[in-house]
């Protein structure tokens, strides 16, 4: 499914984005081992515990598994839970990327 922008707006429809994410995750799930999917779920639970005020999404990509924090709040960004999470992930093979509206934790497989 191709997600297109509306003619008069530059934002994508939430319904289409969620549907596209679900279809992509279902399609790519078979490419990863159950152990890696379990590792992603464990990471998602840790991220959700740290970013308690923000939306968390799991993305199953072709070459990686990701946990995305969408529009993290300032309170979450400066919390002790996030600092502890980032410290605990050092040396585990999980890398973090920060963009304008999101923080993504990638598990390379």
NUTILUM-628002 format. One line per field, with one value per atom (N, C-alpha, C, O): residue number from 1; residue in three letters; atom name; x, y, z. Coordinates in nm, 3 decimals. Atoms other than C-alpha are relative to their C-alpha. Layout:
pos: NUM, ...
code: ALA, ...
site: CA, ...
px: X, ...
py: Y, ...
pz: Z, ...
***
This chain:
pos: 1, 1, 1, 1, 2, 2, 2, 2, 3, 3, 3, 3, 4, 4, 4, 4, 5, 5, 5, 5, 6, 6, 6, 6, 7, 7, 7, 7, 8, 8, 8, 8, 9, 9, 9, 9, 10, 10, 10, 10, 11, 11, 11, 11, 12, 12, 12, 12, 13, 13, 13, 13, 14, 14, 14, 14, 15, 15, 15, 15, 16, 16, 16, 16, 17, 17, 17, 17, 18, 18, 18, 18, 19, 19, 19, 19, 20, 20, 20, 20, 21, 21, 21, 21, 22, 22, 22, 22, 23, 23, 23, 23, 24, 24, 24, 24, 25, 25, 25, 25, 26, 26, 26, 26, 27, 27, 27, 27, 28, 28, 28, 28, 29, 29, 29, 29, 30, 30, 30, 30, 31, 31, 31, 31, 32, 32, 32, 32, 33, 33, 33, 33, 34, 34, 34, 34, 35, 35, 35, 35, 36, 36, 36, 36, 37, 37, 37, 37, 38, 38, 38, 38, 39, 39, 39, 39, 40, 40, 40, 40, 41, 41, 41, 41, 42, 42, 42, 42, 43, 43, 43, 43, 44, 44, 44, 44, 45, 45, 45, 45, 46, 46, 46, 46, 47, 47, 47, 47, 48, 48, 48, 48, 49, 49, 49, 49, 50, 50, 50, 50, 51, 51, 51, 51, 52, 52, 52, 52, 53, 53, 53, 53, 54, 54, 54, 54, 55, 55, 55, 55, 56, 56, 56, 56, 57, 57, 57, 57, 58, 58, 58, 58, 59, 59, 59, 59, 60, 60, 60, 60, 61, 61, 61, 61, 62, 62, 62, 62, 63, 63, 63, 63, 64, 64, 64, 64, 65, 65, 65, 65, 66, 66, 66, 66, 67, 67, 67, 67, 68, 68, 68, 68, 69, 69, 69, 69, 70, 70, 70, 70, 71, 71, 71, 71, 72, 72, 72, 72, 73, 73, 73, 73, 74, 74, 74, 74, 75, 75, 75, 75, 76, 76, 76, 76, 77, 77, 77, 77, 78, 78, 78, 78, 79, 79, 79, 79, 80, 80, 80, 80, 81, 81, 81, 81, 82, 82, 82, 82, 83, 83, 83, 83, 84, 84, 84, 84, 85, 85, 85, 85, 86, 86, 86, 86, 87, 87, 87, 87, 88, 88, 88, 88, 89, 89, 89, 89, 90, 90, 90, 90, 91, 91, 91, 91, 92, 92, 92, 92, 93, 93, 93, 93, 94, 94, 94, 94, 95, 95, 95, 95, 96, 96, 96, 96, 97, 97, 97, 97, 98, 98, 98, 98, 99, 99, 99, 99, 100, 100, 100, 100, 101, 101, 101, 101, 102, 102, 102, 102, 103, 103, 103, 103, 104, 104, 104, 104, 105, 105, 105, 105, 106, 106, 106, 106, 107, 107, 107, 107, 108, 108, 108, 108, 109, 109, 109, 109
code: UNK, UNK, UNK, UNK, UNK, UNK, UNK, UNK, UNK, UNK, UNK, UNK, UNK, UNK, UNK, UNK, UNK, UNK, UNK, UNK, UNK, UNK, UNK, UNK, UNK, UNK, UNK, UNK, UNK, UNK, UNK, UNK, UNK, UNK, UNK, UNK, UNK, UNK, UNK, UNK, UNK, UNK, UNK, UNK, UNK, UNK, UNK, UNK, UNK, UNK, UNK, UNK, UNK, UNK, UNK, UNK, UNK, UNK, UNK, UNK, UNK, UNK, UNK, UNK, UNK, UNK, UNK, UNK, UNK, UNK, UNK, UNK, UNK, UNK, UNK, UNK, UNK, UNK, UNK, UNK, UNK, UNK, UNK, UNK, UNK, UNK, UNK, UNK, UNK, UNK, UNK, UNK, UNK, UNK, UNK, UNK, UNK, UNK, UNK, UNK, UNK, UNK, UNK, UNK, UNK, UNK, UNK, UNK, UNK, UNK, UNK, UNK, UNK, UNK, UNK, UNK, UNK, UNK, UNK, UNK, UNK, UNK, UNK, UNK, UNK, UNK, UNK, UNK, UNK, UNK, UNK, UNK, UNK, UNK, UNK, UNK, UNK, UNK, UNK, UNK, UNK, UNK, UNK, UNK, UNK, UNK, UNK, UNK, UNK, UNK, UNK, UNK, UNK, UNK, UNK, UNK, UNK, UNK, UNK, UNK, UNK, UNK, UNK, UNK, UNK, UNK, UNK, UNK, UNK, UNK, UNK, UNK, UNK, UNK, UNK, UNK, UNK, UNK, UNK, UNK, UNK, UNK, UNK, UNK, UNK, UNK, UNK, UNK, UNK, UNK, UNK, UNK, UNK, UNK, UNK, UNK, UNK, UNK, UNK, UNK, UNK, UNK, UNK, UNK, UNK, UNK, UNK, UNK, UNK, UNK, UNK, UNK, UNK, UNK, UNK, UNK, UNK, UNK, UNK, UNK, UNK, UNK, UNK, UNK, UNK, UNK, UNK, UNK, UNK, UNK, UNK, UNK, UNK, UNK, UNK, UNK, UNK, UNK, UNK, UNK, UNK, UNK, UNK, UNK, UNK, UNK, UNK, UNK, UNK, UNK, UNK, UNK, UNK, UNK, UNK, UNK, UNK, UNK, UNK, UNK, UNK, UNK, UNK, UNK, UNK, UNK, UNK, UNK, UNK, UNK, UNK, UNK, UNK, UNK, UNK, UNK, UNK, UNK, UNK, UNK, UNK, UNK, UNK, UNK, UNK, UNK, UNK, UNK, UNK, UNK, UNK, UNK, UNK, UNK, UNK, UNK, UNK, UNK, UNK, UNK, UNK, UNK, UNK, UNK, UNK, UNK, UNK, UNK, UNK, UNK, UNK, UNK, UNK, UNK, UNK, UNK, UNK, UNK, UNK, UNK, UNK, UNK, UNK, UNK, UNK, UNK, UNK, UNK, UNK, UNK, UNK, UNK, UNK, UNK, UNK, UNK, UNK, UNK, UNK, UNK, UNK, UNK, UNK, UNK, UNK, UNK, UNK, UNK, UNK, UNK, UNK, UNK, UNK, UNK, UNK, UNK, UNK, UNK, UNK, UNK, UNK, UNK, UNK, UNK, UNK, UNK, UNK, UNK, UNK, UNK, UNK, UNK, UNK, UNK, UNK, UNK, UNK, UNK, UNK, UNK, UNK, UNK, UNK, UNK, UNK, UNK, UNK, UNK, UNK, UNK, UNK, UNK, UNK, UNK, UNK, UNK, UNK, UNK, UNK, UNK, UNK, UNK, UNK, UNK, UNK, UNK, UNK, UNK, UNK, UNK, UNK, UNK, UNK, UNK, UNK, UNK, UNK, UNK, UNK, UNK, UNK, UNK, UNK, UNK, UNK, UNK, UNK, UNK, UNK, UNK, UNK, UNK, UNK, UNK, UNK, UNK
site: N, CA, C, O, N, CA, C, O, N, CA, C, O, N, CA, C, O, N, CA, C, O, N, CA, C, O, N, CA, C, O, N, CA, C, O, N, CA, C, O, N, CA, C, O, N, CA, C, O, N, CA, C, O, N, CA, C, O, N, CA, C, O, N, CA, C, O, N, CA, C, O, N, CA, C, O, N, CA, C, O, N, CA, C, O, N, CA, C, O, N, CA, C, O, N, CA, C, O, N, CA, C, O, N, CA, C, O, N, CA, C, O, N, CA, C, O, N, CA, C, O, N, CA, C, O, N, CA, C, O, N, CA, C, O, N, CA, C, O, N, CA, C, O, N, CA, C, O, N, CA, C, O, N, CA, C, O, N, CA, C, O, N, CA, C, O, N, CA, C, O, N, CA, C, O, N, CA, C, O, N, CA, C, O, N, CA, C, O, N, CA, C, O, N, CA, C, O, N, CA, C, O, N, CA, C, O, N, CA, C, O, N, CA, C, O, N, CA, C, O, N, CA, C, O, N, CA, C, O, N, CA, C, O, N, CA, C, O, N, CA, C, O, N, CA, C, O, N, CA, C, O, N, CA, C, O, N, CA, C, O, N, CA, C, O, N, CA, C, O, N, CA, C, O, N, CA, C, O, N, CA, C, O, N, CA, C, O, N, CA, C, O, N, CA, C, O, N, CA, C, O, N, CA, C, O, N, CA, C, O, N, CA, C, O, N, CA, C, O, N, CA, C, O, N, CA, C, O, N, CA, C, O, N, CA, C, O, N, CA, C, O, N, CA, C, O, N, CA, C, O, N, CA, C, O, N, CA, C, O, N, CA, C, O, N, CA, C, O, N, CA, C, O, N, CA, C, O, N, CA, C, O, N, CA, C, O, N, CA, C, O, N, CA, C, O, N, CA, C, O, N, CA, C, O, N, CA, C, O, N, CA, C, O, N, CA, C, O, N, CA, C, O, N, CA, C, O, N, CA, C, O, N, CA, C, O, N, CA, C, O, N, CA, C, O, N, CA, C, O, N, CA, C, O, N, CA, C, O, N, CA, C, O, N, CA, C, O, N, CA, C, O, N, CA, C, O, N, CA, C, O, N, CA, C, O, N, CA, C, O
px: 0.084, 0.000, 0.089, 0.182, -0.074, 0.135, -0.072, -0.192, 0.058, 0.078, 0.029, 0.145, -0.014, 0.017, -0.041, -0.122, 0.040, -0.007, -0.133, -0.164, 0.124, -0.342, 0.037, 0.146, -0.029, -0.365, 0.028, 0.121, -0.013, -0.404, 0.079, 0.102, -0.075, -0.207, 0.129, 0.142, -0.128, 0.147, 0.013, 0.122, -0.004, 0.054, -0.074, -0.170, 0.063, -0.034, -0.117, -0.119, 0.115, -0.363, 0.046, 0.116, -0.040, -0.317, -0.052, 0.018, 0.059, -0.547, 0.085, 0.114, -0.080, -0.343, 0.140, 0.194, -0.133, -0.011, -0.003, 0.084, 0.011, -0.124, -0.026, 0.031, 0.030, -0.264, 0.125, 0.153, -0.122, 0.056, 0.104, 0.170, -0.096, 0.271, -0.036, 0.052, 0.043, 0.063, 0.027, 0.078, -0.024, 0.081, 0.149, 0.189, -0.145, 0.457, 0.058, 0.141, -0.047, 0.517, -0.039, 0.042, 0.046, 0.308, 0.081, 0.115, -0.075, 0.493, 0.145, 0.200, -0.142, 0.841, 0.023, 0.138, -0.015, 0.774, 0.070, 0.150, -0.057, 0.871, 0.150, 0.218, -0.142, 1.216, 0.089, 0.211, -0.077, 1.321, -0.026, -0.135, 0.012, 1.381, -0.087, -0.097, 0.078, 1.153, 0.083, 0.032, -0.087, 1.451, 0.018, 0.016, -0.016, 1.502, -0.130, -0.128, 0.129, 1.130, -0.025, -0.082, 0.013, 1.135, 0.091, 0.054, -0.092, 1.436, -0.061, -0.046, 0.065, 1.240, -0.113, -0.128, 0.108, 0.942, 0.055, -0.001, -0.064, 1.171, 0.046, 0.028, -0.044, 1.322, -0.120, -0.114, 0.120, 0.973, -0.055, -0.100, 0.049, 0.871, 0.090, 0.041, -0.094, 1.186, -0.020, -0.019, 0.019, 1.130, -0.133, -0.139, 0.130, 0.763, 0.007, -0.058, -0.015, 0.863, 0.077, 0.053, -0.079, 1.110, -0.076, -0.074, 0.074, 0.895, -0.148, -0.226, 0.136, 0.572, -0.105, -0.224, 0.096, 0.412, -0.005, -0.076, -0.012, 0.492, -0.053, -0.065, 0.047, 0.361, 0.119, 0.220, -0.105, 0.571, -0.054, -0.166, 0.036, 0.561, 0.112, 0.230, -0.099, 0.737, -0.003, -0.110, -0.012, 0.862, 0.085, 0.194, -0.074, 0.968, 0.041, -0.039, -0.053, 1.189, 0.070, 0.084, -0.067, 1.370, 0.133, 0.161, -0.134, 1.717, 0.014, 0.120, -0.012, 1.640, -0.137, -0.241, 0.120, 1.389, 0.014, 0.124, -0.009, 1.303, -0.113, -0.222, 0.100, 1.117, 0.006, 0.110, 0.003, 1.008, -0.081, -0.192, 0.069, 0.915, -0.045, 0.037, 0.054, 0.685, -0.031, -0.105, 0.017, 0.694, 0.021, -0.072, -0.024, 0.861, -0.015, 0.026, 0.019, 0.768, 0.131, 0.221, -0.122, 1.031, 0.019, 0.132, -0.010, 0.952, 0.059, 0.137, -0.056, 1.028, 0.148, 0.229, -0.138, 1.349, 0.099, 0.212, -0.092, 1.499, -0.019, 0.042, 0.028, 1.369, 0.116, 0.198, -0.104, 1.595, -0.018, 0.080, 0.027, 1.425, 0.063, 0.115, -0.060, 1.541, 0.152, 0.218, -0.145, 1.894, 0.046, 0.148, -0.035, 1.900, -0.015, 0.066, 0.021, 1.759, 0.117, 0.173, -0.109, 2.022, 0.132, 0.211, -0.122, 2.299, -0.001, 0.101, 0.009, 2.174, 0.014, 0.048, -0.009, 2.170, 0.139, 0.163, -0.138, 2.538, 0.063, 0.060, -0.069, 2.725, -0.090, -0.043, 0.092, 2.413, -0.034, -0.111, 0.032, 2.401, -0.124, -0.171, 0.115, 2.109, 0.052, 0.125, -0.044, 2.167, -0.122, -0.233, 0.108, 1.961, 0.020, 0.130, -0.003, 1.876, -0.106, -0.215, 0.090, 1.715, -0.032, 0.057, 0.046, 1.508, -0.089, -0.107, 0.081, 1.284, -0.113, -0.128, 0.120, 0.972, 0.008, -0.093, -0.004, 1.100, 0.139, 0.240, -0.123, 1.363, -0.021, -0.123, 0.014, 1.423, 0.117, 0.233, -0.099, 1.604, 0.001, -0.100, -0.014, 1.734, 0.074, 0.174, -0.070, 1.827, 0.042, -0.043, -0.049, 2.045, 0.006, 0.059, 0.000, 1.997, 0.075, 0.086
py: -0.118, 0.000, 0.124, 0.133, -0.125, 0.339, 0.107, 0.128, -0.108, 0.620, 0.131, 0.165, -0.125, 0.948, 0.117, 0.103, -0.122, 1.302, 0.046, 0.022, -0.061, 1.476, 0.119, 0.174, -0.109, 1.742, 0.132, 0.204, -0.131, 2.037, -0.001, 0.105, 0.007, 1.914, -0.075, -0.152, 0.069, 1.794, -0.110, -0.162, 0.107, 1.543, -0.122, -0.110, 0.122, 1.182, -0.034, 0.002, 0.045, 1.034, -0.106, -0.200, 0.093, 0.850, -0.140, -0.239, 0.130, 0.570, -0.074, -0.192, 0.064, 0.500, -0.035, -0.139, 0.027, 0.523, -0.125, -0.211, 0.118, 0.269, -0.126, -0.231, 0.115, 0.038, -0.042, -0.161, 0.030, 0.062, -0.064, -0.160, 0.056, -0.007, -0.144, -0.231, 0.136, -0.314, -0.095, -0.205, 0.085, -0.453, -0.027, -0.140, 0.015, -0.392, -0.092, -0.179, 0.086, -0.551, -0.145, -0.236, 0.136, -0.856, -0.063, -0.181, 0.049, -0.890, -0.034, -0.132, 0.018, -0.863, -0.091, -0.128, 0.081, -1.072, -0.133, -0.179, 0.131, -1.398, 0.008, -0.095, -0.017, -1.254, -0.006, -0.011, -0.008, -1.250, -0.122, -0.181, 0.115, -1.524, 0.035, 0.152, -0.026, -1.563, 0.062, 0.143, -0.057, -1.480, 0.151, 0.228, -0.144, -1.144, 0.076, 0.189, -0.065, -1.064, 0.012, 0.111, -0.006, -1.146, 0.110, 0.181, -0.106, -0.916, 0.138, 0.230, -0.126, -0.637, 0.028, 0.141, -0.017, -0.693, 0.041, 0.129, -0.035, -0.679, 0.147, 0.220, -0.139, -0.352, 0.094, 0.200, -0.085, -0.210, 0.019, 0.129, -0.012, -0.284, 0.092, 0.170, -0.088, -0.114, 0.146, 0.237, -0.136, 0.189, 0.057, 0.175, -0.046, 0.210, 0.037, 0.132, -0.031, 0.203, 0.131, 0.201, -0.123, 0.489, 0.122, 0.228, -0.110, 0.705, -0.016, -0.049, 0.031, 0.682, 0.096, 0.063, -0.099, 0.992, 0.007, 0.091, -0.008, 0.920, -0.126, -0.231, 0.115, 0.692, -0.083, -0.029, 0.093, 0.384, -0.091, -0.142, 0.089, 0.186, -0.098, -0.065, 0.099, -0.132, -0.008, -0.021, 0.013, -0.147, -0.121, -0.139, 0.116, -0.469, 0.029, 0.020, -0.032, -0.372, -0.121, -0.223, 0.112, -0.596, -0.031, -0.148, 0.022, -0.549, 0.031, 0.008, -0.034, -0.433, -0.002, 0.000, -0.014, -0.425, 0.133, 0.169, -0.132, -0.089, 0.023, -0.033, -0.048, 0.065, 0.152, 0.213, -0.144, 0.421, 0.072, 0.031, -0.088, 0.688, 0.120, 0.198, -0.106, 0.928, 0.123, 0.115, -0.128, 1.291, -0.013, 0.009, 0.012, 1.229, 0.134, 0.238, -0.123, 1.483, 0.043, -0.038, -0.053, 1.706, -0.069, -0.102, 0.066, 1.551, -0.141, -0.184, 0.133, 1.206, 0.009, -0.070, -0.010, 1.320, 0.023, -0.025, -0.034, 1.450, -0.088, -0.062, 0.083, 1.176, -0.093, -0.124, 0.093, 0.949, -0.137, -0.208, 0.129, 0.647, -0.010, -0.115, 0.000, 0.747, -0.005, -0.075, 0.004, 0.812, -0.140, -0.188, 0.137, 0.470, -0.097, -0.188, 0.086, 0.306, 0.014, -0.086, -0.021, 0.465, -0.056, -0.111, 0.055, 0.367, -0.153, -0.215, 0.146, 0.008, -0.059, -0.176, 0.050, -0.022, 0.013, -0.040, -0.011, 0.071, -0.138, -0.218, 0.127, -0.222, -0.119, -0.233, 0.111, -0.429, -0.019, -0.110, 0.011, -0.377, 0.078, 0.066, -0.085, -0.134, 0.141, 0.195, -0.136, 0.202, 0.092, 0.051, -0.097, 0.515, 0.109, 0.161, -0.113, 0.773, 0.101, 0.063, -0.107, 1.108, 0.085, 0.131, -0.088, 1.302, 0.107, 0.110, -0.111, 1.607, -0.044, 0.008, 0.040, 1.426, -0.139, -0.188, 0.136, 1.088, -0.040, 0.019, 0.067, 0.879, -0.146, -0.204, 0.138, 0.534, -0.083, -0.045, 0.097, 0.241, -0.114, -0.181, 0.103, 0.000, -0.121, -0.109, 0.125, -0.364, -0.054, -0.098, 0.054, -0.471, -0.151, -0.206, 0.148, -0.836, -0.054, -0.175
pz: 0.000, 0.000, 0.000, 0.079, 0.010, -0.095, 0.081, 0.064, -0.080, 0.154, -0.071, -0.093, 0.073, -0.027, 0.088, 0.179, -0.067, 0.098, -0.056, -0.173, 0.048, 0.079, -0.087, -0.074, 0.093, -0.190, 0.071, 0.034, -0.060, 0.044, 0.131, 0.190, -0.125, 0.347, -0.023, -0.118, 0.011, 0.401, 0.106, 0.128, -0.099, 0.671, -0.054, -0.129, 0.044, 0.614, 0.091, 0.208, -0.077, 0.727, 0.100, 0.064, -0.105, 1.057, -0.030, -0.005, 0.031, 0.942, -0.104, -0.087, 0.104, 0.629, 0.050, 0.013, -0.053, 0.813, 0.087, 0.075, -0.087, 1.075, -0.082, -0.053, 0.085, 0.807, -0.078, -0.090, 0.075, 0.602, 0.092, 0.052, -0.096, 0.910, 0.034, 0.038, -0.033, 1.000, -0.116, -0.094, 0.117, 0.645, -0.020, -0.050, 0.017, 0.625, 0.108, 0.079, -0.108, 0.964, -0.024, -0.005, 0.028, 0.869, -0.113, -0.108, 0.116, 0.539, 0.037, -0.013, -0.034, 0.697, 0.120, 0.148, -0.121, 1.009, -0.029, 0.052, 0.034, 0.833, -0.030, -0.032, 0.031, 0.750, 0.124, 0.113, -0.124, 1.117, 0.088, 0.083, -0.089, 1.372, 0.120, 0.158, -0.122, 1.674, 0.112, 0.189, -0.104, 1.898, -0.021, 0.075, 0.028, 1.724, 0.023, 0.072, -0.025, 1.738, 0.150, 0.196, -0.146, 2.111, 0.056, 0.149, -0.042, 2.151, -0.027, 0.054, 0.031, 1.979, 0.100, 0.146, -0.097, 2.209, 0.136, 0.202, -0.126, 2.513, -0.002, 0.096, 0.014, 2.385, 0.003, 0.066, 0.001, 2.320, 0.141, 0.176, -0.138, 2.680, 0.082, 0.163, -0.071, 2.812, -0.042, 0.041, 0.052, 2.587, 0.052, 0.089, -0.049, 2.690, 0.148, 0.191, -0.142, 3.057, 0.021, 0.119, -0.013, 3.000, -0.054, 0.008, 0.064, 2.769, 0.031, -0.057, -0.043, 2.968, -0.057, -0.056, 0.051, 2.812, -0.153, -0.209, 0.146, 2.445, -0.067, -0.004, 0.078, 2.171, -0.046, -0.091, 0.039, 2.097, -0.111, -0.102, 0.110, 1.770, -0.026, -0.010, 0.042, 1.662, -0.151, -0.211, 0.145, 1.304, -0.032, 0.022, 0.046, 1.138, -0.144, -0.236, 0.132, 0.845, -0.059, 0.009, 0.065, 0.597, 0.069, 0.096, -0.055, 0.749, 0.148, 0.206, -0.141, 1.100, 0.066, 0.001, -0.081, 1.378, 0.074, 0.116, -0.060, 1.527, 0.098, 0.084, -0.094, 1.818, -0.009, 0.018, 0.025, 1.746, 0.107, 0.141, -0.095, 1.999, -0.082, -0.129, 0.084, 1.814, 0.086, 0.184, -0.069, 1.931, 0.150, 0.228, -0.144, 2.267, 0.070, 0.019, -0.076, 2.529, 0.063, 0.083, -0.064, 2.688, 0.135, 0.172, -0.130, 3.025, -0.014, 0.071, 0.024, 2.881, -0.036, 0.014, 0.047, 2.712, 0.113, 0.107, -0.108, 3.036, 0.123, 0.227, -0.117, 3.267, 0.032, -0.054, -0.044, 3.467, -0.065, -0.089, 0.064, 3.310, -0.139, -0.176, 0.134, 2.962, 0.010, -0.067, -0.019, 3.085, 0.038, -0.011, -0.040, 3.250, -0.117, -0.134, 0.118, 2.934, -0.096, -0.140, 0.095, 2.710, 0.052, -0.025, -0.059, 2.949, -0.005, -0.032, 0.000, 2.970, -0.140, -0.155, 0.138, 2.589, -0.060, -0.168, 0.050, 2.547, -0.013, 0.082, 0.023, 2.395, -0.024, -0.022, 0.023, 2.325, -0.147, -0.180, 0.142, 1.949, -0.040, -0.152, 0.030, 1.971, -0.022, 0.061, 0.027, 1.808, -0.002, -0.033, -0.011, 1.852, -0.104, -0.121, 0.092, 1.586, 0.045, 0.086, -0.043, 1.665, -0.123, -0.194, 0.108, 1.411, 0.062, 0.184, -0.049, 1.440, 0.092, 0.203, -0.074, 1.561, 0.062, 0.112, -0.051, 1.671, 0.047, 0.009, -0.042, 1.842, -0.033, 0.003, 0.041, 1.698, 0.052, 0.039, -0.047, 1.856, -0.100, -0.120, 0.104, 1.588, 0.054, 0.126, -0.027, 1.634, -0.136, -0.214, 0.127, 1.342, 0.011, 0.107, -0.001, 1.253, -0.119, -0.135
***
